[in-house]
Structures are given as C-alpha cells and as structure tokens.
C-alpha cells in the first residue's frame, strides 16, 4: 500500500494537512494507524455526521465510500477522488495536488 507513510508517496513534499477519517471508533482507528505505521492521524466520525455531510454515507450504503477530498486553505473542495486504488493512491493524490497547483513545502 502506497499511503501508509505520506513520505513514501511524495505527499510530504506538498504544503498540506493530511489525515484520514473513519466511521470506526477512535480506539479502532488508533490500532489501525499503529498497525500500518501511519504518519498522519485517522479521525473518528462514529456518528457518521461528517461522512453523511460529505456524501460518503448515503441511502442504500451503510458504510462509507472510500473517497479522497482535496480541500483548499479557504475550505473550498478543490477535488473529489471517487476511484481509490489503495495500492497507488498516495501517488495519485500527489499527482492531483501537482495538477491543482498546490504549493510544495
């Protein structure tokens, strides 16, 4: 998997705040992050309030879509990546950040 360490996917080269969000408990997310040696936080949205607001949990789907949102510093959603290949997604995100002109560190 390309995303466990943002460093390995070149995401660390961009001036971004990187995190994941999950509808699992904080304790489950901590175990997941530790098991994969993630270098970014996994936030917990146990009541699915945020997931529903972003449309990743919707009618007919009880668990969240695996989507990536790129959000600008002003809070505007710049892009939504709805097709996620966990094996190369970090590199895909870095590519998209480049295309969007996101500043490098």
RAJO-V477919 format. One record per pair of residues at least 6 apart in sequence whose C-alpha atoms are under 7 Angstrom apart, sorted by the first residue. I is the first residue (numbers start at 1). J is the second residue. Records with the same first field share a line. If there is no record, write none. Layout:
I=J + J
This chain:
1=86 + 87 + 88
2=8 + 9 + 86 + 87 + 88 + 89 + 90
3=9 + 89 + 90
4=36 + 37 + 38
5=38 + 39
6=12 + 39
9=90 + 91
10=91 + 94
11=90 + 94
13=104 + 105
14=102 + 103 + 104 + 105
15=103 + 104 + 105
18=40
19=40 + 41 + 42
20=41 + 42 + 43
21=42 + 43 + 44 + 45
22=42 + 43 + 44 + 45
23=44 + 45 + 46 + 48
24=44 + 45 + 46
25=44 + 46
26=44
29=42
33=42
51=57 + 64
52=58
56=64 + 65
57=63 + 64 + 65
66=84
67=80 + 81 + 82 + 83 + 84
68=80 + 81 + 82
69=77 + 79 + 80 + 81
70=77 + 78 + 79 + 80
71=77 + 78
72=78
